[in-house]
């Protein structure tokens, strides 16, 4: 936990939105990754474009982008931000698909939640589109990998 304590609580312990109005806008970026674990047969279907619902990764990419833009509608204490860029990419391995979401802004607060939301919703979309082929799928390891900008500076998770 940070040395500032729980910033989303007021002095009486009630939830509050942190006041970012005194802060200067700066370039901020966050990267999140997650995985959808699945049977090798399912990753093969996705890679070949043979899932009945359509192009899984194209739909998951758009879903992730939309999710980053709508994060403050989903997470109660998130600030609405002008999201400058969202990039969602995939890596297909034998028994999983890795999702990586990058979000950039120039604003008064970071985009960690936007990147995590983009990653999570892209994973959920993959699950939704593949569930008829594989009910054993597991969404895992949705994690913040990097954040830059702002007062707290740069954070990079060690692999």
C-alpha positions as CSV (number, residue, x, y, z in Angstrom):
1,X,0.0,0.0,0.0
2,X,1.2,3.5,-0.6
3,X,2.4,5.8,2.1
4,X,-0.8,8.0,1.5
5,X,-3.1,5.2,2.8
6,X,-6.5,4.6,1.3
7,X,-7.0,7.6,-0.9
8,X,-10.7,6.8,-1.7
9,X,-11.8,7.2,1.9
10,X,-12.7,10.5,3.5
11,X,-11.7,11.2,7.1
12,X,-14.8,9.5,8.3
13,X,-14.1,6.3,6.3
14,X,-16.7,7.0,3.6
15,X,-16.1,6.3,0.0
16,X,-15.1,9.4,-2.0
17,X,-13.7,10.3,-5.4
18,X,-10.2,11.6,-5.1
19,X,-9.9,15.3,-6.0
20,X,-7.5,15.6,-9.0
21,X,-8.4,19.1,-10.0
22,X,-5.2,20.7,-8.5
23,X,-3.0,18.3,-10.5
24,X,-1.4,19.2,-13.8
25,X,-2.3,17.1,-16.8
26,X,0.6,14.9,-17.9
27,X,1.1,12.0,-20.4
28,X,0.1,8.8,-18.7
29,X,0.2,5.2,-19.9
30,X,-0.7,1.8,-18.6
31,X,-0.2,-1.7,-19.8
32,X,-2.2,-4.7,-18.6
33,X,-2.1,-8.4,-19.5
34,X,-4.3,-11.3,-19.0
35,X,-4.9,-14.9,-20.3
36,X,-7.7,-17.1,-21.3
37,X,-6.6,-20.7,-20.7
38,X,-8.3,-23.2,-23.0
39,X,-7.9,-26.5,-24.7
40,X,-5.3,-26.6,-27.5
41,X,-8.2,-27.5,-29.9
42,X,-9.9,-24.2,-29.0
43,X,-6.8,-22.1,-29.6
44,X,-6.4,-23.9,-33.0
45,X,-10.0,-23.0,-33.9
46,X,-9.4,-19.3,-33.0
47,X,-6.1,-19.2,-34.9
48,X,-7.8,-20.7,-38.0
49,X,-10.9,-18.4,-37.7
50,X,-13.1,-21.4,-37.3
51,X,-15.2,-20.3,-34.3
52,X,-18.8,-20.2,-35.3
53,X,-19.5,-16.7,-33.9
54,X,-16.9,-15.1,-36.1
55,X,-13.4,-13.5,-35.8
56,X,-12.8,-13.9,-32.1
57,X,-9.8,-11.6,-31.9
58,X,-11.2,-8.8,-34.0
59,X,-14.4,-8.7,-31.8
60,X,-12.3,-9.0,-28.6
61,X,-10.1,-6.1,-29.8
62,X,-13.1,-3.8,-30.3
63,X,-14.6,-4.9,-27.0
64,X,-11.4,-4.0,-25.2
65,X,-11.2,-0.6,-26.8
66,X,-14.8,0.2,-26.0
67,X,-14.3,-1.0,-22.4
68,X,-11.3,1.3,-21.8
69,X,-13.4,4.3,-23.0
70,X,-16.3,3.3,-20.7
71,X,-14.3,2.4,-17.5
72,X,-15.7,5.2,-15.4
73,X,-19.2,3.9,-16.1
74,X,-18.3,0.5,-14.6
75,X,-15.9,1.4,-11.7
76,X,-17.7,3.7,-9.3
77,X,-14.8,5.9,-8.2
78,X,-12.9,6.1,-11.5
79,X,-12.6,9.5,-13.1
80,X,-14.0,10.0,-16.6
81,X,-10.9,10.5,-18.8
82,X,-10.2,11.5,-22.3
83,X,-8.6,8.3,-23.5
84,X,-6.1,9.3,-26.2
85,X,-5.2,5.8,-27.5
86,X,-6.1,2.2,-26.8
87,X,-4.2,-0.8,-28.3
88,X,-5.3,-4.4,-27.7
89,X,-3.1,-7.2,-29.0
90,X,-3.1,-11.0,-28.7
91,X,-0.6,-13.8,-28.5
92,X,-1.9,-17.3,-29.2
93,X,0.0,-20.2,-27.5
94,X,-0.8,-23.9,-27.4
95,X,-3.3,-23.7,-24.5
96,X,-4.0,-20.0,-23.9
97,X,-4.5,-16.6,-25.6
98,X,-2.7,-13.7,-23.9
99,X,-4.3,-10.3,-24.1
100,X,-2.3,-7.1,-23.8
101,X,-3.9,-3.7,-23.5
102,X,-2.1,-0.4,-23.7
103,X,-3.9,2.8,-22.8
104,X,-2.6,6.4,-23.1
105,X,-3.9,9.8,-22.1
106,X,-2.9,13.3,-21.2
107,X,-4.8,13.9,-18.0
108,X,-4.7,14.5,-14.2
109,X,-5.0,10.8,-13.2
110,X,-3.7,7.5,-14.5
111,X,-5.2,5.0,-16.8
112,X,-4.4,1.8,-14.9
113,X,-8.1,0.9,-14.5
114,X,-8.8,1.6,-18.2
115,X,-6.0,-0.8,-19.2
116,X,-7.2,-3.5,-16.7
117,X,-10.8,-3.0,-17.9
118,X,-9.8,-3.3,-21.5
119,X,-7.9,-6.4,-20.8
120,X,-10.6,-8.0,-18.7
121,X,-13.4,-7.3,-21.2
122,X,-11.3,-8.6,-24.1
123,X,-10.7,-11.8,-22.1
124,X,-14.4,-12.0,-21.4
125,X,-15.2,-11.6,-25.1
126,X,-12.9,-14.4,-26.1
127,X,-14.6,-16.5,-23.5
128,X,-18.0,-15.6,-24.7
129,X,-17.2,-16.3,-28.4
130,X,-15.5,-19.6,-27.6
131,X,-17.7,-21.0,-24.9
132,X,-19.7,-23.3,-27.3
133,X,-16.4,-25.0,-28.2
134,X,-14.8,-25.1,-24.7
135,X,-16.6,-24.9,-21.4
136,X,-13.3,-25.5,-19.5
137,X,-11.8,-22.1,-20.2
138,X,-10.4,-20.0,-17.4
139,X,-9.6,-16.3,-17.3
140,X,-6.5,-15.7,-15.3
141,X,-3.6,-13.4,-14.5
142,X,-5.2,-10.1,-15.3
143,X,-2.4,-7.8,-14.1
144,X,-1.0,-4.3,-14.4
145,X,2.4,-4.7,-16.1
146,X,3.4,-1.0,-16.5
147,X,2.3,2.5,-15.6
148,X,4.0,5.7,-16.4
149,X,3.4,9.4,-15.7
150,X,2.0,11.2,-12.7
151,X,3.4,11.9,-9.3
152,X,4.2,8.3,-8.4
153,X,6.3,7.9,-11.6
154,X,7.0,4.7,-13.4
155,X,6.1,1.2,-12.3
156,X,7.1,-2.0,-14.2
157,X,6.2,-5.5,-13.0
158,X,9.1,-7.9,-13.0
159,X,8.4,-11.0,-15.1
